[in-house]
Each structure stands twice: as C-alpha cells, then as structure tokens.
Amino acid sequence: MARGRDAAVLVFDADDTLWENNVVFERVIDDFLAWLDHPTLDRAEIRAVLDDIERANAVAHGYGSKVFLRSLGECLEKLRSRPATAAERAEIDELAAALTGHQVELMPGVAETLDDLATRHELLLLTKGDREEQQRKLDACGLLHHFGAAHIVPEKDVETYRWLAREHGFDPAAAWMIGNSPRSDIRPARAAGMNAVFIPNQNTWVLEHDELDPTDHRVIRLAAFPDLVQHF
C-alpha cells in the first residue's frame, strides 16, 4: 500500500514488547534460587551474584537460553566453591526446560495494533540474541507479514541503529524505535538520532534497566502497546 507523506518508519523491539519473554526466565530463576538454598546468603544476595555473572556472560557470549544456562551453572559453582556435578547440571537443565518449550505469547492488542499501523507506516523489526532462538520466535509469532524486514543482531547499540538507518535508507529523525528496554531500545536509538517510544514491561530483565532523561521530548512514554495508534 502506498504511504502518505506523514508516514514514519517504526522500528519494533520483539522480546517483552511484542510478546512476553523475560517472565519465563524469571520463573526459572525463582525455581533456581529455591533449589540452591544457600546456607548463609538470602535470595537477594544470590540474585546479585547471578546478575553479575549474567552481565559478564552477556558481554562475552551474547544472549539467549544457552548463555542463561551457562550463567546458572557458573553461579552454582561460585557459591559452592566447586565444579557442578553431573546431577546438578541435569537439575539445572530440568529447571530451565520451560525456556525451550515456551510458546510465543503476544502482548494484548499487538496483532490488531500492527494491522492498523501497517496501513500508514513502514514497519521494521529489530531483535537481539541467539539467531536460532530468535528466529524460532519470529517464525512462531504470526506477525512477520507486517514488517518490511526483520533483523536479528547480536547487540543493539548506537552503531546498530546507525547501520539500520543506512540499510533501509531512512532519516533517523523521521524514525521511531519502539521498545521496553531503556538500555537496548531507547538510549542507543536516541543517540543515533532516532525518536523513541518507551512501553515499560514490569518483567523487563534487570540488565536492561537504565535511566531515561525525563526532559527528552523525543521520547514518548506509553502504558500499553495499543496506545501507539493514538500517536501514529
């Protein structure tokens, strides 16, 4: 369909913007903390250790279920000061089985909202993580027909957004990044000259949290995904 002169390029995050994702990881972490049952550290202290390990592994190895399992194993070994046994690794694999079998669960109103927006704007999808894992979710979501292109990248930083603008030939100032992560969706997109729409998700991964400038008028804050049609 031909777009009007007011058409914009809308770039969408996937995990925890279009569908729930981190809530499944959080359930596994809850089970892991209960199973670990450390004699001196409470759950918050153990979680802080795990967060540090995940932060380091994200830099070294990227994102996704495989890296997450690695982090759980390393957390156990650090807290017990010894290598994990075969039985313990099997227990971690069993705890995390929900990750690989998890079905894509769209956020309320996502499909209908994209139906509407696609009649007026150019839609792109940008997600980071393990390529095979993310592609599985993209194939299962039933949304790809809305997007002119879907990109899976290892990291979403300023250079990623600059590359996206060059790849699709759009003016960053006329484009909007829409997502739930201040760290990956909003701050780097703004640094690349794009506008942004922040849709908070209470289950956003702690490592994706970051401060946003409350005076930045080129960031729109919305309560829910369907609210996009009021602005675009």
LOMI-363979 format. One record per residue (C-alpha): residue number from 1; x negated, y, z; residue in three letters. Coordinates in steps of 0.5 Angstrom, whole numbers, plus 500, padded with zeros to 3 digits. Each point is the difference from the previous one (the first is absolute). Example, Ala and Ser with C-alpha at 12.3 -4.5 7.8 and 13.67 -1.06 7.14 Angstrom:
  tivo    X    Y    Z  base
     1  475  491  516   ALA
     2  498  507  498   SER
END
This chain:
  tivo    X    Y    Z  base
     1  500  500  500   MET
     2  497  507  498   ALA
     3  499  504  507   ARG
     4  502  507  501   GLY
     5  495  506  501   ARG
     6  501  499  507   ASP
     7  497  493  500   ALA
     8  495  498  505   ALA
     9  495  495  501   VAL
    10  502  496  506   LEU
    11  495  495  503   VAL
    12  502  495  505   PHE
    13  497  496  505   ASP
    14  502  493  501   ALA
    15  499  497  507   ASP
    16  504  503  505   ASP
    17  503  505  495   THR
    18  504  495  495   LEU
    19  500  494  505   TRP
    20  498  498  507   GLU
    21  493  497  500   ASN
    22  497  502  507   ASN
    23  505  498  504   VAL
    24  499  493  498   VAL
    25  492  501  502   PHE
    26  502  503  507   GLU
    27  505  494  502   ARG
    28  493  495  498   VAL
    29  496  505  505   ILE
    30  505  499  505   ASP
    31  500  493  500   ASP
    32  492  500  500   PHE
    33  500  504  506   LEU
    34  505  496  504   ALA
    35  496  494  498   TRP
    36  493  503  501   LEU
    37  502  501  507   ASP
    38  493  503  502   HIS
    39  499  500  508   PRO
    40  497  507  501   THR
    41  503  504  494   LEU
    42  507  502  499   ASP
    43  504  500  494   ARG
    44  498  508  498   ALA
    45  493  498  501   GLU
    46  500  494  496   ILE
    47  503  504  495   ARG
    48  495  506  500   ALA
    49  495  494  499   VAL
    50  503  498  494   LEU
    51  502  507  497   ASP
    52  492  501  500   ASP
    53  499  493  496   ILE
    54  505  502  495   GLU
    55  497  506  499   ARG
    56  493  498  498   ALA
    57  503  494  496   ASN
    58  504  505  496   ALA
    59  494  503  498   VAL
    60  496  494  499   ALA
    61  505  496  497   HIS
    62  507  503  498   GLY
    63  507  499  502   TYR
    64  505  494  500   GLY
    65  501  494  504   SER
    66  494  497  498   LYS
    67  496  505  504   VAL
    68  505  501  505   PHE
    69  499  492  502   LEU
    70  492  502  500   ARG
    71  502  505  505   SER
    72  504  496  505   LEU
    73  494  494  500   GLY
    74  495  506  501   GLU
    75  504  503  506   CYS
    76  501  493  503   LEU
    77  492  498  499   GLU
    78  498  507  503   LYS
    79  505  500  506   LEU
    80  498  492  502   ARG
    81  493  502  498   SER
    82  499  493  496   ARG
    83  502  498  493   PRO
    84  507  498  499   ALA
    85  502  492  500   THR
    86  503  497  494   ALA
    87  506  499  505   ALA
    88  500  508  501   GLU
    89  499  501  493   ARG
    90  506  496  498   ALA
    91  504  503  505   GLU
    92  499  507  497   ILE
    93  502  497  493   ASP
    94  506  498  503   GLU
    95  502  506  504   LEU
    96  499  504  493   ALA
    97  503  495  496   ALA
    98  506  505  499   ALA
    99  496  505  496   LEU
   100  499  496  494   THR
   101  507  497  500   GLY
   102  503  507  502   HIS
   103  506  502  495   GLN
   104  500  508  497   VAL
   105  505  503  504   GLU
   106  502  507  497   LEU
   107  501  506  504   MET
   108  507  502  500   PRO
   109  502  504  494   GLY
   110  494  499  496   VAL
   111  502  497  494   ALA
   112  506  505  499   GLU
   113  496  506  501   THR
   114  495  498  495   LEU
   115  505  498  495   ASP
   116  502  508  501   ASP
   117  493  503  500   LEU
   118  498  496  494   ALA
   119  505  503  495   THR
   120  497  507  502   ARG
   121  493  499  501   HIS
   122  494  496  499   GLU
   123  498  495  505   LEU
   124  494  496  501   LEU
   125  498  495  506   LEU
   126  493  500  504   LEU
   127  499  495  505   THR
   128  493  498  503   LYS
   129  498  493  503   GLY
   130  498  493  497   ASP
   131  502  500  493   ARG
   132  503  493  500   GLU
   133  504  501  506   GLU
   134  503  507  498   GLN
   135  501  497  493   GLN
   136  505  495  503   ARG
   137  504  505  504   LYS
   138  500  504  494   LEU
   139  503  494  496   ASP
   140  505  499  505   ALA
   141  503  507  502   CYS
   142  504  500  493   GLY
   143  498  508  500   LEU
   144  495  500  494   LEU
   145  504  502  495   HIS
   146  501  506  503   HIS
   147  493  502  499   PHE
   148  496  502  494   GLY
   149  494  497  503   ALA
   150  498  496  507   ALA
   151  493  501  502   HIS
   152  496  495  506   ILE
   153  494  504  503   VAL
   154  495  498  505   PRO
   155  501  506  504   GLU
   156  504  507  499   LYS
   157  495  505  501   ASP
   158  499  507  496   VAL
   159  497  497  494   GLU
   160  505  495  499   THR
   161  505  506  500   TYR
   162  496  504  495   ARG
   163  499  493  496   TRP
   164  508  499  500   LEU
   165  501  507  497   ALA
   166  494  499  495   ARG
   167  503  493  498   GLU
   168  507  503  499   HIS
   169  498  507  497   GLY
   170  505  504  505   PHE
   171  498  506  504   ASP
   172  499  499  507   PRO
   173  504  506  502   ALA
   174  506  497  497   ALA
   175  500  493  503   ALA
   176  502  498  507   TRP
   177  497  494  504   MET
   178  506  496  504   ILE
   179  498  496  506   GLY
   180  500  498  507   ASN
   181  492  501  502   SER
   182  497  506  501   PRO
   183  493  497  499   ARG
   184  501  497  494   SER
   185  506  503  496   ASP
   186  501  508  503   ILE
   187  493  503  502   ARG
   188  496  497  494   PRO
   189  505  502  495   ALA
   190  501  507  502   ARG
   191  492  500  500   ALA
   192  501  498  493   ALA
   193  504  506  498   GLY
   194  507  496  500   MET
   195  506  501  504   ASN
   196  503  495  505   ALA
   197  506  497  504   VAL
   198  499  497  506   PHE
   199  505  495  502   ILE
   200  498  497  507   PRO
   201  501  493  502   ASN
   202  499  498  507   GLN
   203  497  494  498   ASN
   204  494  503  497   THR
   205  493  497  501   TRP
   206  497  504  506   VAL
   207  493  500  495   LEU
   208  505  504  495   GLU
   209  502  506  505   HIS
   210  497  507  499   ASP
   211  502  507  502   GLU
   212  503  504  495   LEU
   213  500  507  499   ASP
   214  507  503  502   PRO
   215  499  506  496   THR
   216  499  497  494   ASP
   217  506  502  496   HIS
   218  498  495  494   ARG
   219  501  494  505   VAL
   220  508  498  500   ILE
   221  502  496  506   ARG
   222  506  496  500   LEU
   223  503  495  504   ALA
   224  502  495  495   ALA
   225  499  497  493   PHE
   226  507  502  497   PRO
   227  499  508  502   ASP
   228  495  500  494   LEU
   229  506  501  496   VAL
   230  501  507  503   GLN
   231  494  503  498   HIS
   232  498  496  493   PHE
END
